[in-house]
Amino acid sequence: MNRIDPKVQECIDRCLACYSACLSTAMGHCLETGGKHTEPAHFRLMMACAEICRTAAHFMLVGTRHHRHVCAECAEICAECATDCERIGEMQDCVEACRRCAESCRLMAA
C-alpha cells in the first residue's frame, strides 16, 4: 500500500473536517436559526465550501496531480466562507475549520 505524505494526509484530514463542519453547521445551526444564517448567498457559500472540501480530499486520496488545482480553489472558497461565517456570527467551529483547511490547501496548491 502506498504511504501518503504526512502533509497531504493532514490536508485530507482538514478538508474532511471542514466538509463536516460546514455541512453540519449549515444543516443544523443555520437552518434552525434562520434569518441572516439562511441568506441565500451565505447558505450557498457554505454548501459550496463543504463540497469543494470533499472534492479536494477525494482528489488527494486518488493521488492525481490535479489535486493542486482543486486545492487552490478550495483554499479560496474556505477563506471566503470563514470570513462570511465570522461576519454572521455564532459559527466559530466552522470559521476555524475553514481557516485550517484553507491554510493546508494553500500549501498543497503551491
N, C-alpha and C positions, 0 to 999 in steps of 0.2 A: 504494500500500500504506500502511495506517495505521502510524504510528510508535507504539511502545509507550513510555510514560513510563519513564524510567530507573529510578525506584524500583520500579515494577511489574515491570520486567524483572529487577531484582536479586532481588525476591521470588520470581519464577518460577524463576530460577536456583537460589536457595537451597532452594526446595521440591523441585526435581528432584534436587539434590544430596542432600538429606535422604532422599528416596524411595530413591535408590540406596544410600546408606549404611545405612539401616535394613534394607532388603531383603537386601543382600549380607552384612551382619553377621549377621542372623538365620539366613539360609540357609547361610552358611559357618561363621563362628566359633561361633555359639550351638549349632547342630545338631551340630557336630563336638566341641565342648567338653562339652556335656551338663550334667547337674547343675542348679545354680541358673539356668544360662543357658537352660534349656528348661522352667523352671517355666511352667505354662500361662498364668497371669496376665501374666507378663513377655513371653512369646512372642506372646501375643495383642496386647498393647500395641504391640510392635514392628511387627506386621503392620498394626494399625490406623493407626499413625503413618505407615508407608510409603504406605498407601492414601489417607489424608487429604491427604498432601503431593502426591501425584499428582493428586488431585481438585482441590485448590486451584490448582495450576499450570494445570490444564485450564480451570478457570473464568476465571482471569485471561487466558489465551490466547484464549478465546472472546470475552472482553470484556463479560461480563454484569455488571451491578451487584450481582448476588447473590454475587459473589466475596467481599464483605465478611463475609457470614455464615459462609462456608466457611473463610475465613482466620481468623476469630475462633476457631472450633473447632480448626483446625489449630494455632494458637498454643498453645492449652490442651493438646492431646494431645502436641505436641512437647515442651513443658516437662515434662510428666509422664514422657514416655519418656526424656528426658535425665536426669532425677532417678533413674529406675529403672535405667537402664544404668550410671550412675555408682555406684549402690548395689551392683550386682553386680560391677562392675569389668571391666577388660580390654577396654573398648569406647570408648575416648576419642574416636576418629574419629566414632562415632555420636553421642556426647554433644555434641560440638562442632557437628556438622551440625544436630542438633535445636535447639540453642540459637540458632544463627544463623537458622534457619528461623522459630522462634518469635518472634524479635525482628522480623524483616521482616513476618511475618504480623500481628503486633500493629499495626504501622504501617498495613497495608492495611485492617485491620478498623476503624480509628479513623474 
